[in-house]
């Protein structure tokens, strides 16, 4: 507490919620729901090793939508698994993407469910 009795940056969030009569609800996507995710490797990681490791984690080749030697892949996995991908040292970035799967399939010839 500061000299004047006010709580500073380390104030208990619950007490702030109670003082202001606010409600806090933080919800994310269902961890079991599938989505499409952009996965990028660090530049120092070999692309073939990255794709092999990614396939081992996601469990099926049809979940690897596309990959490019410049260092990225698009995968279809659960939100929970996407969160766990961030823990691997050979993965630099994981982020959700949205696109029209029908248009993507028409342009690339890759089937996307």
N, CA, C and O atoms as a GROMACS GRO file, in nm:
protein
  452
    1UNK      N    1   0.083  -0.118   0.000
    1UNK     CA    2   0.000   0.000   0.000
    1UNK      C    3   0.087   0.124   0.000
    1UNK      O    4   0.198   0.126   0.053
    2UNK      N    5   0.033   0.227  -0.061
    2UNK     CA    6   0.104   0.354  -0.061
    2UNK      C    7   0.083   0.423   0.073
    2UNK      O    8   0.005   0.377   0.156
    3UNK      N    9   0.153   0.533   0.091
    3UNK     CA   10   0.142   0.607   0.217
    3UNK      C   11   0.000   0.656   0.245
    3UNK      O   12  -0.037   0.674   0.361
    4UNK      N   13  -0.079   0.677   0.141
    4UNK     CA   14  -0.214   0.728   0.164
    4UNK      C   15  -0.317   0.616   0.178
    4UNK      O   16  -0.437   0.642   0.183
    5UNK      N   17  -0.270   0.489   0.185
    5UNK     CA   18  -0.360   0.377   0.210
    5UNK      C   19  -0.420   0.314   0.085
    5UNK      O   20  -0.499   0.221   0.096
    6UNK      N   21  -0.383   0.364  -0.032
    6UNK     CA   22  -0.437   0.306  -0.155
    6UNK      C   23  -0.351   0.189  -0.200
    6UNK      O   24  -0.228   0.190  -0.184
    7UNK      N   25  -0.415   0.089  -0.254
    7UNK     CA   26  -0.341  -0.025  -0.309
    7UNK      C   27  -0.282   0.015  -0.443
    7UNK      O   28  -0.346   0.085  -0.521
    8UNK      N   29  -0.162  -0.029  -0.469
    8UNK     CA   30  -0.093   0.006  -0.593
    8UNK      C   31  -0.110  -0.100  -0.699
    8UNK      O   32  -0.213  -0.167  -0.708
    9UNK      N   33  -0.007  -0.116  -0.780
    9UNK     CA   34  -0.011  -0.208  -0.893
    9UNK      C   35  -0.029  -0.353  -0.850
    9UNK      O   36  -0.073  -0.436  -0.929
   10UNK      N   37   0.004  -0.384  -0.726
   10UNK     CA   38  -0.008  -0.521  -0.678
   10UNK      C   39  -0.140  -0.546  -0.606
   10UNK      O   40  -0.151  -0.641  -0.529
   11UNK      N   41  -0.239  -0.463  -0.630
   11UNK     CA   42  -0.369  -0.478  -0.564
   11UNK      C   43  -0.432  -0.611  -0.603
   11UNK      O   44  -0.415  -0.659  -0.715
   12UNK      N   45  -0.504  -0.669  -0.511
   12UNK     CA   46  -0.575  -0.794  -0.534
   12UNK      C   47  -0.688  -0.767  -0.634
   12UNK      O   48  -0.776  -0.686  -0.606
   13UNK      N   49  -0.686  -0.834  -0.752
   13UNK     CA   50  -0.790  -0.809  -0.852
   13UNK      C   51  -0.930  -0.835  -0.798
   13UNK      O   52  -1.025  -0.767  -0.836
   14UNK      N   53  -0.944  -0.935  -0.709
   14UNK     CA   54  -1.076  -0.965  -0.654
   14UNK      C   55  -1.129  -0.846  -0.577
   14UNK      O   56  -1.247  -0.812  -0.588
   15UNK      N   57  -1.044  -0.781  -0.498
   15UNK     CA   58  -1.092  -0.667  -0.421
   15UNK      C   59  -1.131  -0.552  -0.513
   15UNK      O   60  -1.225  -0.478  -0.483
   16UNK      N   61  -1.062  -0.536  -0.624
   16UNK     CA   62  -1.098  -0.431  -0.720
   16UNK      C   63  -1.234  -0.462  -0.780
   16UNK      O   64  -1.318  -0.374  -0.792
   17UNK      N   65  -1.255  -0.588  -0.818
   17UNK     CA   66  -1.384  -0.628  -0.874
   17UNK      C   67  -1.495  -0.602  -0.774
   17UNK      O   68  -1.600  -0.549  -0.810
   18UNK      N   69  -1.471  -0.640  -0.649
   18UNK     CA   70  -1.572  -0.619  -0.546
   18UNK      C   71  -1.599  -0.471  -0.523
   18UNK      O   72  -1.714  -0.431  -0.508
   19UNK      N   73  -1.494  -0.388  -0.520
   19UNK     CA   74  -1.511  -0.245  -0.495
   19UNK      C   75  -1.591  -0.177  -0.604
   19UNK      O   76  -1.668  -0.085  -0.576
   20UNK      N   77  -1.575  -0.219  -0.726
   20UNK     CA   78  -1.645  -0.154  -0.836
   20UNK      C   79  -1.772  -0.227  -0.877
   20UNK      O   80  -1.843  -0.181  -0.966
   21UNK      N   81  -1.802  -0.339  -0.813
   21UNK     CA   82  -1.922  -0.414  -0.847
   21UNK      C   83  -1.916  -0.471  -0.988
   21UNK      O   84  -2.020  -0.491  -1.053
   22UNK      N   85  -1.798  -0.498  -1.035
   22UNK     CA   86  -1.781  -0.549  -1.171
   22UNK      C   87  -1.786  -0.700  -1.172
   22UNK      O   88  -1.775  -0.766  -1.068
   23UNK      N   89  -1.802  -0.753  -1.289
   23UNK     CA   90  -1.788  -0.898  -1.305
   23UNK      C   91  -1.683  -0.921  -1.413
   23UNK      O   92  -1.674  -0.846  -1.510
   24UNK      N   93  -1.606  -1.024  -1.394
   24UNK     CA   94  -1.501  -1.057  -1.489
   24UNK      C   95  -1.526  -1.199  -1.538
   24UNK      O   96  -1.536  -1.293  -1.459
   25UNK      N   97  -1.534  -1.212  -1.669
   25UNK     CA   98  -1.555  -1.344  -1.729
   25UNK      C   99  -1.458  -1.357  -1.846
   25UNK      O  100  -1.473  -1.290  -1.948
   26UNK      N  101  -1.361  -1.443  -1.829
   26UNK     CA  102  -1.262  -1.464  -1.935
   26UNK      C  103  -1.284  -1.604  -1.989
   26UNK      O  104  -1.255  -1.704  -1.922
   27UNK      N  105  -1.335  -1.610  -2.110
   27UNK     CA  106  -1.356  -1.740  -2.173
   27UNK      C  107  -1.287  -1.740  -2.308
   27UNK      O  108  -1.281  -1.638  -2.378
   28UNK      N  109  -1.236  -1.851  -2.342
   28UNK     CA  110  -1.172  -1.868  -2.472
   28UNK      C  111  -1.245  -1.974  -2.551
   28UNK      O  112  -1.352  -2.020  -2.510
   29UNK      N  113  -1.190  -2.013  -2.661
   29UNK     CA  114  -1.254  -2.118  -2.740
   29UNK      C  115  -1.248  -2.252  -2.667
   29UNK      O  116  -1.162  -2.274  -2.582
   30UNK      N  117  -1.340  -2.337  -2.701
   30UNK     CA  118  -1.341  -2.473  -2.646
   30UNK      C  119  -1.208  -2.539  -2.682
   30UNK      O  120  -1.174  -2.546  -2.800
   31UNK      N  121  -1.132  -2.588  -2.583
   31UNK     CA  122  -1.001  -2.648  -2.613
   31UNK      C  123  -1.009  -2.769  -2.705
   31UNK      O  124  -0.910  -2.804  -2.769
   32UNK      N  125  -1.126  -2.833  -2.713
   32UNK     CA  126  -1.141  -2.950  -2.800
   32UNK      C  127  -1.186  -2.915  -2.941
   32UNK      O  128  -1.186  -3.000  -3.029
   33UNK      N  129  -1.226  -2.789  -2.963
   33UNK     CA  130  -1.274  -2.747  -3.095
   33UNK      C  131  -1.156  -2.726  -3.190
   33UNK      O  132  -1.055  -2.665  -3.152
   34UNK      N  133  -1.170  -2.776  -3.311
   34UNK     CA  134  -1.065  -2.759  -3.411
   34UNK      C  135  -1.065  -2.618  -3.470
   34UNK      O  136  -1.168  -2.552  -3.476
   35UNK      N  137  -0.948  -2.577  -3.512
   35UNK     CA  138  -0.932  -2.451  -3.582
   35UNK      C  139  -0.810  -2.462  -3.672
   35UNK      O  140  -0.738  -2.561  -3.669
   36UNK      N  141  -0.789  -2.359  -3.751
   36UNK     CA  142  -0.671  -2.354  -3.838
   36UNK      C  143  -0.569  -2.262  -3.775
   36UNK      O  144  -0.602  -2.154  -3.727
   37UNK      N  145  -0.442  -2.306  -3.774
   37UNK     CA  146  -0.336  -2.230  -3.706
   37UNK      C  147  -0.213  -2.218  -3.795
   37UNK      O  148  -0.172  -2.313  -3.862
   38UNK      N  149  -0.157  -2.098  -3.795
   38UNK     CA  150  -0.030  -2.068  -3.861
   38UNK      C  151   0.079  -2.106  -3.762
   38UNK      O  152   0.078  -2.060  -3.648
   39UNK      N  153   0.173  -2.188  -3.804
   39UNK     CA  154   0.283  -2.231  -3.718
   39UNK      C  155   0.414  -2.196  -3.790
   39UNK      O  156   0.436  -2.238  -3.903
   40UNK      N  157   0.499  -2.120  -3.723
   40UNK     CA  158   0.625  -2.075  -3.783
   40UNK      C  159   0.741  -2.134  -3.704
   40UNK      O  160   0.738  -2.143  -3.581
   41UNK      N  161   0.843  -2.173  -3.776
   41UNK     CA  162   0.964  -2.226  -3.712
   41UNK      C  163   1.068  -2.115  -3.702
   41UNK      O  164   1.066  -2.020  -3.780
   42UNK      N  165   1.161  -2.127  -3.606
   42UNK     CA  166   1.274  -2.034  -3.604
   42UNK      C  167   1.361  -2.057  -3.728
   42UNK      O  168   1.365  -2.168  -3.781
   43UNK      N  169   1.429  -1.955  -3.775
   43UNK     CA  170   1.512  -1.965  -3.895
   43UNK      C  171   1.621  -2.072  -3.882
   43UNK      O  172   1.661  -2.132  -3.981
   44UNK      N  173   1.669  -2.095  -3.761
   44UNK     CA  174   1.778  -2.191  -3.739
   44UNK      C  175   1.732  -2.337  -3.747
   44UNK      O  176   1.815  -2.427  -3.751
   45UNK      N  177   1.602  -2.361  -3.748
   45UNK     CA  178   1.549  -2.498  -3.749
   45UNK      C  179   1.530  -2.544  -3.894
   45UNK      O  180   1.469  -2.473  -3.974
   46UNK      N  181   1.582  -2.662  -3.926
   46UNK     CA  182   1.567  -2.722  -4.058
   46UNK      C  183   1.419  -2.745  -4.089
   46UNK      O  184   1.344  -2.794  -4.004
   47UNK      N  185   1.378  -2.710  -4.210
   47UNK     CA  186   1.235  -2.720  -4.244
   47UNK      C  187   1.186  -2.865  -4.243
   47UNK      O  188   1.076  -2.891  -4.193
   48UNK      N  189   1.264  -2.958  -4.295
   48UNK     CA  190   1.220  -3.098  -4.295
   48UNK      C  191   1.204  -3.151  -4.153
   48UNK      O  192   1.109  -3.224  -4.125
   49UNK      N  193   1.294  -3.115  -4.065
   49UNK     CA  194   1.282  -3.156  -3.924
   49UNK      C  195   1.159  -3.093  -3.860
   49UNK      O  196   1.090  -3.157  -3.781
   50UNK      N  197   1.131  -2.968  -3.894
   50UNK     CA  198   1.013  -2.897  -3.844
   50UNK      C  199   0.885  -2.969  -3.886
   50UNK      O  200   0.798  -2.995  -3.803
   51UNK      N  201   0.874  -3.002  -4.015
   51UNK     CA  202   0.754  -3.069  -4.065
   51UNK      C  203   0.740  -3.208  -4.004
   51UNK      O  204   0.630  -3.248  -3.967
   52UNK      N  205   0.850  -3.281  -3.994
   52UNK     CA  206   0.847  -3.415  -3.933
   52UNK      C  207   0.801  -3.407  -3.788
   52UNK      O  208   0.716  -3.485  -3.745
   53UNK      N  209   0.857  -3.314  -3.712
   53UNK     CA  210   0.816  -3.296  -3.573
   53UNK      C  211   0.671  -3.255  -3.561
   53UNK      O  212   0.599  -3.305  -3.474
   54UNK      N  213   0.629  -3.165  -3.648
   54UNK     CA  214   0.490  -3.119  -3.646
   54UNK      C  215   0.394  -3.233  -3.674
   54UNK      O  216   0.292  -3.247  -3.607
   55UNK      N  217   0.426  -3.315  -3.774
   55UNK     CA  218   0.341  -3.431  -3.804
   55UNK      C  219   0.335  -3.527  -3.686
   55UNK      O  220   0.230  -3.585  -3.659
   56UNK      N  221   0.446  -3.544  -3.617
   56UNK     CA  222   0.446  -3.632  -3.499
   56UNK      C  223   0.356  -3.580  -3.389
   56UNK      O  224   0.295  -3.660  -3.317
   57UNK      N  225   0.347  -3.450  -3.375
   57UNK     CA  226   0.264  -3.391  -3.269
   57UNK      C  227   0.117  -3.386  -3.309
   57UNK      O  228   0.030  -3.416  -3.227
   58UNK      N  229   0.088  -3.348  -3.433
   58UNK     CA  230  -0.053  -3.333  -3.472
   58UNK      C  231  -0.119  -3.466  -3.505
   58UNK      O  232  -0.241  -3.477  -3.503
   59UNK      N  233  -0.038  -3.569  -3.534
   59UNK     CA  234  -0.089  -3.705  -3.540
   59UNK      C  235  -0.145  -3.754  -3.671
   59UNK      O  236  -0.172  -3.874  -3.682
   60UNK      N  237  -0.165  -3.671  -3.771
   60UNK     CA  238  -0.220  -3.719  -3.898
   60UNK      C  239  -0.180  -3.624  -4.010
   60UNK      O  240  -0.181  -3.502  -3.993
   61UNK      N  241  -0.145  -3.681  -4.124
   61UNK     CA  242  -0.101  -3.597  -4.236
   61UNK      C  243  -0.212  -3.506  -4.288
   61UNK      O  244  -0.184  -3.399  -4.340
   62UNK      N  245  -0.338  -3.549  -4.274
   62UNK     CA  246  -0.447  -3.464  -4.324
   62UNK      C  247  -0.468  -3.339  -4.238
   62UNK      O  248  -0.544  -3.250  -4.276
   63UNK      N  249  -0.403  -3.332  -4.123
   63UNK     CA  250  -0.413  -3.213  -4.038
   63UNK      C  251  -0.307  -3.108  -4.075
   63UNK      O  252  -0.314  -2.994  -4.029
   64UNK      N  253  -0.212  -3.147  -4.158
   64UNK     CA  254  -0.114  -3.052  -4.212
   64UNK      C  255  -0.171  -3.002  -4.344
   64UNK      O  256  -0.162  -3.069  -4.446
   65UNK      N  257  -0.230  -2.883  -4.341
   65UNK     CA  258  -0.300  -2.829  -4.458
   65UNK      C  259  -0.201  -2.788  -4.566
   65UNK      O  260  -0.218  -2.823  -4.682
   66UNK      N  261  -0.098  -2.715  -4.526
   66UNK     CA  262   0.003  -2.670  -4.621
   66UNK      C  263   0.128  -2.632  -4.543
   66UNK      O  264   0.121  -2.593  -4.426
   67UNK      N  265   0.243  -2.643  -4.609
   67UNK     CA  266   0.367  -2.592  -4.548
   67UNK      C  267   0.454  -2.536  -4.658
   67UNK      O  268   0.437  -2.570  -4.776
   68UNK      N  269   0.545  -2.450  -4.620
   68UNK     CA  270   0.633  -2.387  -4.718
   68UNK      C  271   0.774  -2.381  -4.662
   68UNK      O  272   0.794  -2.359  -4.542
   69UNK      N  273   0.871  -2.402  -4.749
   69UNK     CA  274   1.011  -2.406  -4.706
   69UNK      C  275   1.059  -2.275  -4.646
   69UNK      O  276   1.164  -2.271  -4.582
   70UNK      N  277   0.985  -2.167  -4.666
   70UNK     CA  278   1.024  -2.040  -4.604
   70UNK      C  279   1.009  -2.045  -4.452
   70UNK      O  280   1.055  -1.955  -4.382
   71UNK      N  281   0.942  -2.150  -4.402
   71UNK     CA  282   0.942  -2.170  -4.258
   71UNK      C  283   0.809  -2.170  -4.187
   71UNK      O  284   0.803  -2.141  -4.068
   72UNK      N  285   0.701  -2.202  -4.258
   72UNK     CA  286   0.572  -2.203  -4.189
   72UNK      C  287   0.487  -2.321  -4.235
   72UNK      O  288   0.515  -2.387  -4.335
   73UNK      N  289   0.382  -2.344  -4.157
   73UNK     CA  290   0.282  -2.444  -4.191
   73UNK      C  291   0.147  -2.393  -4.144
   73UNK      O  292   0.139  -2.310  -4.053
   74UNK      N  293   0.042  -2.442  -4.206
   74UNK     CA  294  -0.094  -2.420  -4.159
   74UNK      C  295  -0.146  -2.558  -4.121
   74UNK      O  296  -0.141  -2.652  -4.201
   75UNK      N  297  -0.194  -2.570  -3.999
   75UNK     CA  298  -0.243  -2.698  -3.949
   75UNK      C  299  -0.387  -2.683  -3.899
   75UNK      O  300  -0.430  -2.574  -3.861
   76UNK      N  301  -0.459  -2.794  -3.900
   76UNK     CA  302  -0.594  -2.799  -3.842
   76UNK      C  303  -0.585  -2.888  -3.718
   76UNK      O  304  -0.573  -3.010  -3.728
   77UNK      N  305  -0.590  -2.824  -3.602
   77UNK     CA  306  -0.579  -2.895  -3.474
   77UNK      C  307  -0.675  -2.831  -3.374
   77UNK      O  308  -0.734  -2.727  -3.400
   78UNK      N  309  -0.688  -2.895  -3.259
   78UNK     CA  310  -0.772  -2.838  -3.153
   78UNK      C  311  -0.703  -2.714  -3.095
   78UNK      O  312  -0.581  -2.700  -3.102
   79UNK      N  313  -0.784  -2.626  -3.038
   79UNK     CA  314  -0.728  -2.507  -2.975
   79UNK      C  315  -0.634  -2.545  -2.860
   79UNK      O  316  -0.534  -2.478  -2.837
   80UNK      N  317  -0.668  -2.652  -2.790
   80UNK     CA  318  -0.582  -2.698  -2.680
   80UNK      C  319  -0.445  -2.742  -2.730
   80UNK      O  320  -0.342  -2.707  -2.671
   81UNK      N  321  -0.443  -2.819  -2.839
   81UNK     CA  322  -0.315  -2.864  -2.895
   81UNK      C  323  -0.237  -2.745  -2.950
   81UNK      O  324  -0.114  -2.741  -2.936
   82UNK      N  325  -0.304  -2.651  -3.011
   82UNK     CA  326  -0.235  -2.532  -3.062
   82UNK      C  327  -0.164  -2.459  -2.948
   82UNK      O  328  -0.051  -2.412  -2.965
   83UNK      N  329  -0.227  -2.451  -2.834
   83UNK     CA  330  -0.164  -2.388  -2.719
   83UNK      C  331  -0.041  -2.464  -2.673
   83UNK      O  332   0.058  -2.404  -2.632
   84UNK      N  333  -0.047  -2.596  -2.680
   84UNK     CA  334   0.067  -2.678  -2.637
   84UNK      C  335   0.183  -2.672  -2.737
   84UNK      O  336   0.298  -2.692  -2.699
   85UNK      N  337   0.154  -2.643  -2.863
   85UNK     CA  338   0.260  -2.634  -2.964
   85UNK      C  339   0.360  -2.524  -2.929
   85UNK      O  340   0.478  -2.534  -2.963
   86UNK      N  341   0.314  -2.420  -2.861
   86UNK     CA  342   0.400  -2.306  -2.826
   86UNK      C  343   0.516  -2.346  -2.735
   86UNK      O  344   0.614  -2.273  -2.725
   87UNK      N  345   0.506  -2.460  -2.670
   87UNK     CA  346   0.610  -2.502  -2.575
   87UNK      C  347   0.733  -2.562  -2.644
   87UNK      O  348   0.839  -2.574  -2.582
   88UNK      N  349   0.721  -2.601  -2.770
   88UNK     CA  350   0.832  -2.665  -2.839
   88UNK      C  351   0.935  -2.561  -2.884
   88UNK      O  352   0.899  -2.457  -2.939
   89UNK      N  353   1.062  -2.590  -2.859
   89UNK     CA  354   1.169  -2.496  -2.895
   89UNK      C  355   1.184  -2.482  -3.047
   89UNK      O  356   1.237  -2.381  -3.093
   90UNK      N  357   1.138  -2.579  -3.123
   90UNK     CA  358   1.149  -2.573  -3.269
   90UNK      C  359   1.028  -2.506  -3.333
   90UNK      O  360   1.012  -2.506  -3.455
   91UNK      N  361   0.942  -2.448  -3.250
   91UNK     CA  362   0.829  -2.368  -3.298
   91UNK      C  363   0.844  -2.228  -3.242
   91UNK      O  364   0.860  -2.209  -3.121
   92UNK      N  365   0.837  -2.130  -3.331
   92UNK     CA  366   0.856  -1.991  -3.294
   92UNK      C  367   0.724  -1.920  -3.266
   92UNK      O  368   0.713  -1.844  -3.170
   93UNK      N  369   0.623  -1.945  -3.350
   93UNK     CA  370   0.496  -1.873  -3.342
   93UNK      C  371   0.382  -1.967  -3.374
   93UNK      O  372   0.392  -2.052  -3.462
   94UNK      N  373   0.271  -1.951  -3.301
   94UNK     CA  374   0.147  -2.022  -3.331
   94UNK      C  375   0.035  -1.919  -3.321
   94UNK      O  376   0.022  -1.850  -3.220
   95UNK      N  377  -0.046  -1.910  -3.425
   95UNK     CA  378  -0.156  -1.815  -3.423
   95UNK      C  379  -0.273  -1.864  -3.506
   95UNK      O  380  -0.254  -1.925  -3.611
   96UNK      N  381  -0.392  -1.837  -3.459
   96UNK     CA  382  -0.513  -1.878  -3.531
   96UNK      C  383  -0.526  -1.799  -3.660
   96UNK      O  384  -0.493  -1.681  -3.666
   97UNK      N  385  -0.574  -1.865  -3.763
   97UNK     CA  386  -0.602  -1.800  -3.891
   97UNK      C  387  -0.743  -1.835  -3.935
   97UNK      O  388  -0.797  -1.940  -3.900
   98UNK      N  389  -0.801  -1.745  -4.011
   98UNK     CA  390  -0.933  -1.772  -4.068
   98UNK      C  391  -0.923  -1.756  -4.219
   98UNK      O  392  -0.865  -1.659  -4.268
   99UNK      N  393  -0.980  -1.849  -4.290
   99UNK     CA  394  -0.985  -1.840  -4.435
   99UNK      C  395  -1.100  -1.925  -4.483
   99UNK      O  396  -1.156  -2.005  -4.407
  100UNK      N  397  -1.136  -1.909  -4.608
  100UNK     CA  398  -1.245  -1.985  -4.667
  100UNK      C  399  -1.188  -2.116  -4.720
  100UNK      O  400  -1.119  -2.117  -4.823
  101UNK      N  401  -1.215  -2.228  -4.653
  101UNK     CA  402  -1.157  -2.356  -4.695
  101UNK      C  403  -1.197  -2.397  -4.837
  101UNK      O  404  -1.118  -2.460  -4.908
  102UNK      N  405  -1.319  -2.362  -4.879
  102UNK     CA  406  -1.364  -2.398  -5.013
  102UNK      C  407  -1.282  -2.323  -5.118
  102UNK      O  408  -1.239  -2.381  -5.218
  103UNK      N  409  -1.262  -2.194  -5.096
  103UNK     CA  410  -1.183  -2.114  -5.190
  103UNK      C  411  -1.037  -2.160  -5.189
  103UNK      O  412  -0.973  -2.168  -5.294
  104UNK      N  413  -0.985  -2.192  -5.070
  104UNK     CA  414  -0.847  -2.241  -5.060
  104UNK      C  415  -0.831  -2.369  -5.140
  104UNK      O  416  -0.734  -2.384  -5.214
  105UNK      N  417  -0.925  -2.462  -5.126
  105UNK     CA  418  -0.919  -2.589  -5.198
  105UNK      C  419  -0.928  -2.566  -5.349
  105UNK      O  420  -0.861  -2.634  -5.426
  106UNK      N  421  -1.012  -2.471  -5.391
  106UNK     CA  422  -1.026  -2.443  -5.534
  106UNK      C  423  -0.897  -2.388  -5.593
  106UNK      O  424  -0.862  -2.421  -5.707
  107UNK      N  425  -0.827  -2.306  -5.517
  107UNK     CA  426  -0.704  -2.244  -5.567
  107UNK      C  427  -0.586  -2.340  -5.562
  107UNK      O  428  -0.506  -2.347  -5.655
  108UNK      N  429  -0.575  -2.416  -5.453
  108UNK     CA  430  -0.457  -2.501  -5.432
  108UNK      C  431  -0.477  -2.646  -5.474
  108UNK      O  432  -0.380  -2.717  -5.499
  109UNK      N  433  -0.602  -2.689  -5.483
  109UNK     CA  434  -0.629  -2.829  -5.512
  109UNK      C  435  -0.617  -2.917  -5.388
  109UNK      O  436  -0.635  -3.039  -5.397
  110UNK      N  437  -0.588  -2.855  -5.273
  110UNK     CA  438  -0.575  -2.930  -5.148
  110UNK      C  439  -0.712  -2.944  -5.082
  110UNK      O  440  -0.779  -2.843  -5.058
  111UNK      N  441  -0.754  -3.066  -5.054
  111UNK     CA  442  -0.884  -3.082  -4.986
  111UNK      C  443  -0.876  -3.033  -4.842
  111UNK      O  444  -0.784  -3.068  -4.767
  112UNK      N  445  -0.972  -2.952  -4.804
  112UNK     CA  446  -0.980  -2.901  -4.667
  112UNK      C  447  -1.122  -2.924  -4.619
  112UNK      O  448  -1.218  -2.878  -4.682
  113UNK      N  449  -1.136  -2.994  -4.508
  113UNK     CA  450  -1.270  -3.022  -4.456
  113UNK      C  451  -1.318  -2.907  -4.373
  113UNK      O  452  -1.429  -2.912  -4.320
   0.00000   0.00000   0.00000
